[in-house]
Structures are given as C-alpha cells and as structure tokens.
Amino acid sequence: MKKVLFSLVALVAISSADQLVKLNVSGMMCPACVKNVKGSLNDVKGVKETTVYLKEGKAEVKAAEGTKAEEMCDAVKKAGYGCSVAK
C-alpha cells in the first residue's frame, strides 16, 4: 500500500510541474489550419497536450515546466500562421 501511495504522490508531483501556455493564433481559416497548428505545437519538445480554438484564434498548450512559449510561437509561425503569447 505504501508503495502505491508513493507512486501516486510522485505522479502528482510530476503533473504539477506542467505549465499552461495560452497563445493568440492568427490566420486560421478552417479545420485543416487547426490541425496544422496543433501538429506544429505538438512537435515542440516539452509540449504534452494542445487544444486549438478556430473561432477564438487561440491555442492552449500544456507543456513541461521550462518549455518556452516563444519556441511554441516560432513553430506556429514556421507553419505559416501569426502567433503571440497571450497576456
């Protein structure tokens, strides 16, 4: 039982080291754009989960602590879209 509890505590500690980054993304016109942006963000080292909102022109990225938002925006820009870190 102690071993299981310790494992759960370790998992919670690892999960809490994540950060949520919000990005403003411009130039998305259709679901294919969403797929491209999501794929570009998921290719950034440290990114764990990405949600992209077409109508709102936003993306929320769950990433490991220390993953730089600027690197995420650079990936989106390389894919042909505008990007800025939401304040």
C-alpha positions, 0 to 999 in steps of 0.5 A, a space after each residue: 500500500 505504501 508503495 502505491 501511495 508513493 507512486 501516486 504522490 510522485 505522479 502528482 508531483 510530476 503533473 504539477 510541474 506542467 505549465 499552461 501556455 495560452 497563445 493568440 493564433 492568427 490566420 486560421 481559416 478552417 479545420 485543416 489550419 487547426 490541425 496544422 497548428 496543433 501538429 506544429 505545437 505538438 512537435 515542440 519538445 516539452 509540449 504534452 497536450 494542445 487544444 486549438 480554438 478556430 473561432 477564438 484564434 487561440 491555442 492552449 498548450 500544456 507543456 513541461 515546466 521550462 518549455 518556452 512559449 516563444 519556441 511554441 510561437 516560432 513553430 506556429 509561425 514556421 507553419 505559416 500562421 501569426 502567433 503571440 503569447 497571450 497576456 
